[in-house]
Amino acid sequence: MTQQNAARLFQAVKQDQALQEKLKATADPKSFIKIAQERGYDFTAEELDSEIDKLSDEDLAAIVNPGWGTRRHINPR
């Protein structure tokens, strides 16, 4: 169920510009998850990573990446 929360968050972010900007401003996964939890989306860092892996580079950039290389800001590798 929490895995679905991460997926639902990404759908909500596509429609909510304020939430999108707030998530773009965060620099680490813990802050990202905290913001999501404040909005009622409960999931772990592992579940977030799993959902991120499902996104296209373009979708990921539109949601969490303020112009840096793919996944670098929320999911450094």
C-alpha positions in Angstrom: 0.0 0.0 0.0 2.8 2.5 0.8 4.3 1.7 -2.6 1.1 3.0 -4.2 1.4 6.2 -2.1 4.6 7.0 -3.8 3.0 6.5 -7.2 0.0 8.6 -6.2 2.3 11.4 -5.0 3.9 11.5 -8.4 0.5 11.8 -10.1 -0.5 14.6 -7.7 2.7 16.5 -8.3 1.9 16.6 -12.0 -1.2 18.5 -11.2 -0.1 20.6 -8.2 2.4 23.3 -9.1 2.9 24.4 -5.5 3.8 20.9 -4.4 6.0 20.5 -7.4 8.0 23.6 -6.5 8.3 22.6 -2.9 9.6 19.2 -3.8 12.1 20.7 -6.3 13.5 22.9 -3.6 14.5 19.9 -1.4 18.0 18.5 -1.6 17.7 15.0 -0.1 15.3 12.0 0.0 14.5 12.5 3.7 13.2 16.0 3.2 11.3 14.8 0.1 9.6 12.1 2.1 8.8 14.5 4.9 7.1 16.9 2.5 5.1 13.9 1.1 4.1 12.7 4.5 2.8 16.2 5.4 0.5 15.8 2.3 -0.7 12.3 3.5 1.6 10.1 1.4 3.5 7.6 3.5 6.3 5.6 2.0 9.9 4.6 2.6 13.0 5.7 0.8 13.2 2.3 -0.8 9.6 2.6 -2.1 10.4 6.1 -3.4 13.5 4.7 -5.2 11.4 1.9 -6.8 8.8 4.4 -8.1 11.6 6.7 -9.4 13.0 3.8 -11.3 9.6 3.5 -13.1 9.6 7.1 -14.3 11.0 8.3 -17.6 13.8 10.8 -17.5 11.4 13.5 -18.6 8.8 12.7 -16.0 11.3 12.6 -13.3 12.8 15.9 -14.3 9.4 17.5 -14.4 8.6 16.3 -10.9 11.8 16.6 -8.8 14.7 17.8 -10.9 15.3 21.5 -11.1 17.6 21.3 -14.1 20.4 19.0 -12.8 21.3 15.7 -14.3 18.8 12.9 -14.1 18.1 11.6 -10.5 21.1 13.4 -9.1 19.2 15.6 -6.7 16.7 13.3 -5.2 18.4 9.9 -5.8 22.2 10.4 -6.0 24.0 7.4 -7.3 
